[in-house]
Amino acid sequence: MCSAEPINCFPMLVNILSNTFLRLFNSTARIRVWSQPFYGIQNLEIKSDIFFICLSYLLILAAGLPPHFAVSSMEDYKVKS
């Protein structure tokens, strides 16, 4: 009925328990429960904005890493480690 992951199994458990209680009280109604843990972005413009923000962040990060390693090795050279 559900996978082993708790995020997927809990809504199914709530659905089973709710419908069981409804049947115990002789009700014909049913409760439907669904889970959508990852909401999809439908707007293409938002997707492209998020992509360019992430890309620019990674480029800035990549530009800062080589000087960090160079300074680190120069400090090692100065203290003769």
N, CA, C and O atoms as a MOPAC input file, in Angstrom:
PM7 MOZYME 1SCF
protein

 N      0.80300 1    -1.20500 1     0.00000 1
 C      0.00000 1     0.00000 1     0.00000 1
 C      0.84100 1     1.26200 1     0.00000 1
 O      0.45200 1     2.26700 1    -0.59500 1
 N      1.98700 1     1.22200 1     0.65900 1
 C      2.86000 1     2.39600 1     0.66200 1
 C      4.30100 1     1.94300 1     0.74400 1
 O      4.59300 1     0.81400 1     1.13800 1
 N      5.19600 1     2.83800 1     0.36600 1
 C      6.61200 1     2.49900 1     0.43400 1
 C      7.10100 1     2.60900 1     1.87000 1
 O      6.35600 1     3.02100 1     2.75900 1
 N      8.34600 1     2.24100 1     2.09100 1
 C      8.89200 1     2.22100 1     3.44800 1
 C      9.27100 1     3.61600 1     3.94800 1
 O      9.57200 1     3.78200 1     5.13000 1
 N      9.25900 1     4.59800 1     3.08400 1
 C      9.63100 1     5.94200 1     3.50600 1
 C      8.49300 1     6.57100 1     4.31300 1
 O      7.33700 1     6.50200 1     3.89500 1
 N      8.80200 1     7.18300 1     5.46300 1
 C      7.74800 1     7.75300 1     6.30900 1
 C      6.96900 1     8.88200 1     5.63600 1
 O      5.78100 1     9.06000 1     5.90700 1
 N      7.62400 1     9.64200 1     4.76800 1
 C      6.92600 1    10.77200 1     4.14400 1
 C      5.80500 1    10.28400 1     3.23000 1
 O      4.82800 1    11.00000 1     3.01000 1
 N      5.93900 1     9.07300 1     2.70000 1
 C      4.89800 1     8.52100 1     1.83300 1
 C      3.91100 1     7.66000 1     2.59800 1
 O      2.74700 1     7.55700 1     2.21000 1
 N      4.35600 1     7.04700 1     3.67000 1
 C      3.52400 1     6.07500 1     4.38100 1
 C      2.51300 1     6.74100 1     5.31800 1
 O      1.41600 1     6.21200 1     5.49600 1
 N      2.84800 1     7.87500 1     5.91700 1
 C      1.95400 1     8.50900 1     6.87700 1
 C      0.61600 1     8.93600 1     6.26100 1
 O     -0.42100 1     8.65500 1     6.86200 1
 N      0.57900 1     9.59600 1     5.10000 1
 C     -0.72600 1     9.93000 1     4.52400 1
 C     -1.57400 1     8.69800 1     4.21200 1
 O     -2.79700 1     8.73300 1     4.35200 1
 N     -0.93300 1     7.61900 1     3.79200 1
 C     -1.67800 1     6.39900 1     3.50900 1
 C     -2.25300 1     5.80700 1     4.80100 1
 O     -3.37900 1     5.31100 1     4.80900 1
 N     -1.49400 1     5.86000 1     5.86900 1
 C     -1.98300 1     5.37400 1     7.15900 1
 C     -3.17000 1     6.20000 1     7.64800 1
 O     -4.13900 1     5.64300 1     8.16300 1
 N     -3.10500 1     7.51400 1     7.49400 1
 C     -4.21400 1     8.38300 1     7.87500 1
 C     -5.45300 1     8.05500 1     7.04100 1
 O     -6.56600 1     8.03500 1     7.56600 1
 N     -5.26800 1     7.80300 1     5.77300 1
 C     -6.37800 1     7.45500 1     4.89200 1
 C     -7.04000 1     6.14400 1     5.33000 1
 O     -8.26600 1     6.05600 1     5.39700 1
 N     -6.23300 1     5.14200 1     5.62500 1
 C     -6.77700 1     3.84400 1     6.03500 1
 C     -7.54100 1     3.97500 1     7.34600 1
 O     -8.64900 1     3.45400 1     7.47600 1
 N     -6.94700 1     4.67300 1     8.32400 1
 C     -7.61900 1     4.83500 1     9.61600 1
 C     -8.90700 1     5.65000 1     9.49500 1
 O     -9.91600 1     5.30400 1    10.11000 1
 N     -8.88300 1     6.71000 1     8.72300 1
 C    -10.07000 1     7.55300 1     8.56300 1
 C    -11.20900 1     6.77900 1     7.91500 1
 O    -12.35000 1     6.85800 1     8.36900 1
 N    -10.91000 1     6.03900 1     6.87000 1
 C    -11.95100 1     5.27000 1     6.19900 1
 C    -12.45700 1     4.11600 1     7.06800 1
 O    -13.62500 1     3.73800 1     6.98400 1
 N    -11.58100 1     3.56300 1     7.89500 1
 C    -12.01800 1     2.50900 1     8.80900 1
 C    -13.00500 1     3.05400 1     9.83200 1
 O    -14.02700 1     2.42800 1    10.11200 1
 N    -12.69300 1     4.23400 1    10.39500 1
 C    -13.62700 1     4.84900 1    11.35800 1
 C    -14.94500 1     5.22000 1    10.69100 1
 O    -16.00200 1     5.09700 1    11.31100 1
 N    -14.90500 1     5.66500 1     9.45500 1
 C    -16.14600 1     5.98600 1     8.75400 1
 C    -17.00600 1     4.73800 1     8.55200 1
 O    -18.22700 1     4.78400 1     8.70600 1
 N    -16.35800 1     3.62400 1     8.20700 1
 C    -17.11600 1     2.38200 1     8.01700 1
 C    -17.70100 1     1.88100 1     9.33200 1
 O    -18.79400 1     1.31600 1     9.35400 1
 N    -16.96500 1     2.09000 1    10.44200 1
 C    -17.48300 1     1.66000 1    11.74900 1
 C    -18.76100 1     2.41000 1    12.11500 1
 O    -19.63700 1     1.86000 1    12.78200 1
 N    -18.86900 1     3.65600 1    11.68300 1
 C    -20.06200 1     4.45500 1    11.97600 1
 C    -21.09600 1     4.38600 1    10.85800 1
 O    -21.99500 1     5.22400 1    10.78900 1
 N    -20.97100 1     3.37900 1     9.97600 1
 C    -21.92300 1     3.13200 1     8.88700 1
 C    -22.09900 1     4.34100 1     7.96200 1
 O    -23.21700 1     4.68000 1     7.57500 1
 N    -21.02000 1     4.96000 1     7.62800 1
 C    -21.07700 1     6.09700 1     6.71300 1
 C    -20.71500 1     5.63200 1     5.30700 1
 O    -19.91700 1     4.71000 1     5.13400 1
 N    -21.30400 1     6.27200 1     4.31600 1
 C    -20.97500 1     5.94000 1     2.92100 1
 C    -19.90900 1     6.87000 1     2.35500 1
 O    -19.44000 1     6.67100 1     1.23400 1
 N    -19.52900 1     7.87500 1     3.11900 1
 C    -18.51300 1     8.82200 1     2.63600 1
 C    -17.12300 1     8.19700 1     2.73200 1
 O    -16.88300 1     7.28900 1     3.52900 1
 N    -16.23400 1     8.69500 1     1.91600 1
 C    -14.84500 1     8.24800 1     1.92700 1
 C    -13.94000 1     9.47000 1     1.97200 1
 O    -14.27800 1    10.53000 1     1.44600 1
 N    -12.79200 1     9.30700 1     2.60300 1
 C    -11.80200 1    10.38100 1     2.67600 1
 C    -10.62000 1    10.00300 1     1.80000 1
 O    -10.09900 1     8.89000 1     1.87400 1
 N    -10.21400 1    10.93900 1     0.98300 1
 C     -9.03300 1    10.73100 1     0.14200 1
 C     -7.89800 1    11.59100 1     0.67600 1
 O     -8.07700 1    12.78000 1     0.94200 1
 N     -6.73300 1    10.98300 1     0.82900 1
 C     -5.54400 1    11.68600 1     1.29900 1
 C     -4.44600 1    11.45300 1     0.27300 1
 O     -4.25200 1    10.33200 1    -0.19900 1
 N     -3.73300 1    12.51300 1    -0.06800 1
 C     -2.62400 1    12.35900 1    -0.99900 1
 C     -1.45700 1    13.19300 1    -0.51500 1
 O     -1.61600 1    14.13900 1     0.25700 1
 N     -0.30200 1    12.82600 1    -0.98000 1
 C      0.92900 1    13.49100 1    -0.55500 1
 C      1.70300 1    13.92500 1    -1.79200 1
 O      1.88600 1    13.15900 1    -2.73800 1
 N      2.14200 1    15.15300 1    -1.75800 1
 C      2.99900 1    15.65700 1    -2.81700 1
 C      4.16300 1    16.37700 1    -2.12600 1
 O      4.12400 1    17.59600 1    -1.95400 1
 N      5.20700 1    15.61900 1    -1.72700 1
 C      6.26400 1    16.21600 1    -0.91800 1
 C      7.10900 1    17.25500 1    -1.66000 1
 O      7.63500 1    18.17600 1    -1.03500 1
 N      7.24500 1    17.12100 1    -2.96500 1
 C      8.05600 1    18.05700 1    -3.72900 1
 C      7.15400 1    18.77800 1    -4.71100 1
 O      6.69500 1    18.19700 1    -5.69500 1
 N      6.90700 1    20.03000 1    -4.43900 1
 C      6.01300 1    20.80200 1    -5.28300 1
 C      6.75000 1    21.23700 1    -6.54100 1
 O      7.81900 1    21.84400 1    -6.46400 1
 N      6.18700 1    20.93100 1    -7.68000 1
 C      6.80800 1    21.29200 1    -8.94200 1
 C      6.56400 1    22.75000 1    -9.29600 1
 O      5.49900 1    23.30500 1    -9.02400 1
 N      7.55500 1    23.34300 1    -9.89600 1
 C      7.43000 1    24.72700 1   -10.33400 1
 C      6.90300 1    24.69400 1   -11.76700 1
 O      7.53900 1    24.12300 1   -12.65300 1
 N      5.75600 1    25.30100 1   -11.99100 1
 C      5.13200 1    25.25900 1   -13.30100 1
 C      5.59400 1    26.40400 1   -14.19700 1
 O      5.55300 1    26.29000 1   -15.42200 1
 N      6.03000 1    27.50000 1   -13.59400 1
 C      6.38600 1    28.67000 1   -14.36400 1
 C      7.81400 1    28.52500 1   -14.88900 1
 O      8.74700 1    28.37100 1   -14.10100 1
 N      7.99200 1    28.57300 1   -16.20000 1
 C      9.30100 1    28.41000 1   -16.81500 1
 C     10.22300 1    29.57300 1   -16.46800 1
 O     11.43400 1    29.38600 1   -16.34900 1
 N      9.67000 1    30.76400 1   -16.30500 1
 C     10.48100 1    31.93400 1   -15.97800 1
 C     11.12700 1    31.78400 1   -14.59900 1
 O     12.27900 1    32.17300 1   -14.40900 1
 N     10.40200 1    31.23000 1   -13.65100 1
 C     10.95500 1    31.01600 1   -12.31200 1
 C     12.05300 1    29.96600 1   -12.36100 1
 O     13.07000 1    30.10500 1   -11.68000 1
 N     11.86600 1    28.92400 1   -13.14800 1
 C     12.89300 1    27.89800 1   -13.28800 1
 C     14.18400 1    28.48000 1   -13.82800 1
 O     15.26500 1    28.17100 1   -13.32900 1
 N     14.07700 1    29.32700 1   -14.85200 1
 C     15.29100 1    29.90600 1   -15.42900 1
 C     15.94700 1    30.86600 1   -14.44900 1
 O     17.17500 1    30.94000 1   -14.40100 1
 N     15.16400 1    31.60600 1   -13.66400 1
 C     15.74000 1    32.50100 1   -12.66200 1
 C     16.50500 1    31.71600 1   -11.60600 1
 O     17.61200 1    32.09800 1   -11.22700 1
 N     15.92900 1    30.63400 1   -11.13700 1
 C     16.59600 1    29.80200 1   -10.13300 1
 C     17.87200 1    29.20300 1   -10.71000 1
 O     18.88800 1    29.12300 1   -10.02000 1
 N     17.82500 1    28.78800 1   -11.95600 1
 C     19.00600 1    28.21800 1   -12.60400 1
 C     20.13000 1    29.24200 1   -12.67400 1
 O     21.27300 1    28.91600 1   -12.35600 1
 N     19.83400 1    30.46600 1   -13.07900 1
 C     20.88400 1    31.46800 1   -13.21600 1
 C     21.41100 1    31.92900 1   -11.86500 1
 O     22.58600 1    32.27700 1   -11.75200 1
 N     20.57300 1    31.93900 1   -10.84600 1
 C     21.05900 1    32.27800 1    -9.49900 1
 C     22.02700 1    31.20300 1    -9.01000 1
 O     23.08500 1    31.51900 1    -8.46500 1
 N     21.67000 1    29.94800 1    -9.20400 1
 C     22.55400 1    28.85200 1    -8.78400 1
 C     23.84100 1    28.84400 1    -9.59300 1
 O     24.91900 1    28.61200 1    -9.04400 1
 N     23.73900 1    29.09300 1   -10.88400 1
 C     24.92300 1    29.12300 1   -11.73800 1
 C     25.87300 1    30.23900 1   -11.32900 1
 O     27.08300 1    30.02600 1   -11.24900 1
 N     25.33900 1    31.42400 1   -11.07100 1
 C     26.21100 1    32.53500 1   -10.67700 1
 C     26.85000 1    32.26600 1    -9.31800 1
 O     28.01200 1    32.61100 1    -9.10700 1
 N     26.11100 1    31.65900 1    -8.39900 1
 C     26.68600 1    31.31800 1    -7.09700 1
 C     27.83500 1    30.32600 1    -7.25700 1
 O     28.88400 1    30.48400 1    -6.63300 1
 N     27.64100 1    29.31200 1    -8.08500 1
 C     28.70000 1    28.32200 1    -8.29100 1
 C     29.91500 1    28.92500 1    -8.97300 1
 O     31.04600 1    28.55600 1    -8.65600 1
 N     29.70200 1    29.84700 1    -9.90500 1
 C     30.83600 1    30.48500 1   -10.56400 1
 C     31.63400 1    31.35400 1    -9.58900 1
 O     32.86400 1    31.36300 1    -9.63500 1
 N     30.95600 1    32.07400 1    -8.72200 1
 C     31.65700 1    32.87400 1    -7.71400 1
 C     32.41100 1    31.97300 1    -6.74700 1
 O     33.53900 1    32.27700 1    -6.36000 1
 N     31.79500 1    30.87300 1    -6.36000 1
 C     32.44800 1    29.92100 1    -5.46900 1
 C     33.67400 1    29.30200 1    -6.13200 1
 O     34.72000 1    29.16100 1    -5.49800 1
 N     33.54900 1    28.93500 1    -7.40000 1
 C     34.66600 1    28.33600 1    -8.12000 1
 C     35.80700 1    29.32900 1    -8.30600 1
 O     36.97000 1    28.92800 1    -8.33200 1
 N     35.49700 1    30.61200 1    -8.43500 1
 C     36.54400 1    31.61400 1    -8.59600 1
 C     37.28100 1    31.85300 1    -7.28300 1
 O     38.43600 1    32.27900 1    -7.30600 1
 N     36.66100 1    31.59600 1    -6.15900 1
 C     37.29100 1    31.85000 1    -4.87000 1
 C     38.08800 1    30.69200 1    -4.31300 1
 O     38.88600 1    30.89100 1    -3.39800 1
 N     37.90300 1    29.49400 1    -4.82700 1
 C     38.59300 1    28.34000 1    -4.26400 1
 C     40.09300 1    28.27300 1    -4.59400 1
 O     40.87600 1    28.01500 1    -3.67900 1
 N     40.53700 1    28.48500 1    -5.81800 1
 C     41.98000 1    28.37800 1    -6.08900 1
 C     42.83600 1    29.33900 1    -5.26400 1
 O     43.88000 1    28.91300 1    -4.77100 1
 N     42.46000 1    30.61300 1    -5.08300 1
 C     43.28000 1    31.46800 1    -4.21100 1
 C     43.33600 1    30.96000 1    -2.76900 1
 O     44.35300 1    31.12500 1    -2.09600 1
 N     42.27300 1    30.35700 1    -2.30100 1
 C     42.26700 1    29.81000 1    -0.94300 1
 C     43.33100 1    28.72200 1    -0.79600 1
 O     44.05400 1    28.69600 1     0.20100 1
 N     43.43200 1    27.83700 1    -1.76800 1
 C     44.44100 1    26.78000 1    -1.70400 1
 C     45.84200 1    27.34200 1    -1.86700 1
 O     46.78000 1    26.84800 1    -1.24300 1
 N     46.00000 1    28.37400 1    -2.70200 1
 C     47.31800 1    28.98100 1    -2.89300 1
 C     47.78700 1    29.65100 1    -1.60800 1
 O     48.95200 1    29.51100 1    -1.23700 1
 N     46.91000 1    30.37300 1    -0.92400 1
 C     47.28200 1    31.02500 1     0.33400 1
 C     47.61800 1    29.98200 1     1.37800 1
 O     48.55400 1    30.16100 1     2.15700 1
 N     46.87100 1    28.90200 1     1.40100 1
 C     47.12100 1    27.84300 1     2.35900 1
 C     48.50000 1    27.22100 1     2.15000 1
 O     49.21800 1    26.98200 1     3.12100 1
 N     48.87500 1    26.96100 1     0.91900 1
 C     50.19100 1    26.36500 1     0.66500 1
 C     51.32000 1    27.36500 1     0.93100 1
 O     52.41900 1    26.95800 1     1.30800 1
 N     51.06800 1    28.66700 1     0.74200 1
 C     52.08500 1    29.67200 1     1.05500 1
 C     52.30900 1    29.74800 1     2.57600 1
 O     53.44100 1    29.92300 1     3.02800 1
 N     51.24500 1    29.61800 1     3.34900 1
 C     51.39500 1    29.60900 1     4.80800 1
 C     52.21100 1    28.40100 1     5.24400 1
 O     53.04500 1    28.51000 1     6.14200 1
 N     51.98200 1    27.25600 1     4.62100 1
 C     52.73900 1    26.06000 1     4.92500 1
 C     54.22800 1    26.25800 1     4.58600 1
 O     55.11000 1    25.79100 1     5.30700 1
 N     54.48100 1    26.95200 1     3.48300 1
 C     55.87100 1    27.20500 1     3.06000 1
 C     56.55900 1    28.14400 1     4.04700 1
 O     57.73700 1    27.95900 1     4.35300 1
 N     55.84400 1    29.14300 1     4.54700 1
 C     56.42800 1    30.12700 1     5.47200 1
 C     56.82000 1    29.48100 1     6.80300 1
 O     57.86600 1    29.80500 1     7.36600 1
 N     55.99800 1    28.58500 1     7.29700 1
 C     56.31600 1    27.94300 1     8.57500 1
 C     57.14500 1    26.67900 1     8.37200 1
 O     57.47500 1    25.99200 1     9.33900 1
 N     57.47800 1    26.37300 1     7.14300 1
 C     58.32400 1    25.22200 1     6.76900 1
 C     57.77600 1    23.91000 1     7.32200 1
 O     58.49200 1    23.12300 1     7.94200 1
 N     56.48000 1    23.70300 1     7.07600 1
 C     55.87800 1    22.45000 1     7.53600 1
 C     56.03200 1    21.35500 1     6.52900 1
 O     55.58000 1    20.23400 1     6.76200 1

